[in-house]
Amino acid sequence: MSSEGNETKYFLLKIMKIIVGLGNPGKQYEKTRHNIGFMAVDGLREKLKFPSFRHETKFKAEVSRGDLQEEKIVLVRPQTFMNLSGEAIQLLKQFYKVKDSDIWVLYDDIDISLGTLRIRESGSAGTHNGMKSLTQTLGSGDFPRFRLGIESRGGHAPIQQNTAGFVLESFRNEERPQVEELIKKAVSAIHMALKKGVQEAQNVFSH
């Protein structure tokens, strides 16, 4: 059996979580509000000491794999652009044959104040285009989501802004300490959820 075949068999025989950070590919989007999902999954990769992300064409995504205790973890950054995020996740789901509840998603939420984390085990897509793509492609919203608040209009950012333009702006310098703390919080919440379950992480971190 090829090395790829061995890897596939190994992952299929193990308990698994696919953890997805939503965002847009390309340097011009790296530090924007819409990409805080990418930032959070990057932070998780560093905490877990997983290898660097590698682009895998068959998944239309950048992927990093590793394990935590007895569980296999696949970290994912879709490269389809936000509106088509579901395409990459569906490919991963079909390949690894996981349940929807084993797909965890981190993403920006414009309806939550900057620095706030909300955790839910299921729910609707709301107004988020990446989540709309995901729920439509998977056919349900029955998967855990970690919503990272990016809203600070009237605080650090001007009140009058077009929503579509707002999410594609970079965070302002005065917002960065809150952004860094939020990413740390999200990483800690995912780490706890992997060890003790999503409900426990929700009780501790989702306020």
TITORVO-365776 format. One record per residue (C-alpha): x, y, z. Coordinates in steps of 0.5 Angstrom, whole numbers, plus 500, padded with zeros to 3 digits. Layout:
REM TITORVO-365776
XYZ...
END
This chain:
REM TITORVO-365776
500500500503507498504512504498516502494510503497508509496515512488515509487508513490510519486517520480513518481508524482513529477518532477524528475532529476536523477544525476549520478556520474560515477566511479568504486566501491571499496576502491582501486579506491576511489581517482583515476582520473576515480572516480572524478564523484563519488567525485562530486556527493558525494559533491553534496549530502553534499551540498543538505544535502541528506542522505548517499548513500545506496546500492540498489541491484535492481538498481545495484547502491548506491542511495541517494534521496531528494528534492530541492524546488519542484523537486525530486532528485535521486543521483546515484553512479553505482556499475557495474564498469565503462564499464557497467554503462549503466546497472544501469542507464537503471534500474533507468530510467525504474523504475522512467519513466524519459526522457533521458534529466532528467538524468544528468551525471558527469564524468572524461574527459582525453581530458580536462585540470585538473580543467576545467569543460565542460557542454553540453546538449547532445553529443557523448560518446567520448573515455569514456567507461562509457559514451559509455555504457550509450549511447549504453544502452539508445540508444542516447546521448540526456542527459546533461553531466558535464565533469570534466577535469583530464588531467595534463600530462606534468604539474603535471604528467609525459607526458609519460603515458599509458592512461588506467593506467593514469585514474586509478592512484590517483591524485598527492598531487600537483594536489589536490587543483585543484581537490577540486576546480573542485569538488566545481565548478561542485557542484555549476554548478549542483545546478545552473542547477537545479534552472535555467536550464542547459543552464544557468549553461553552460553559467556561468561555462563551459569555
END
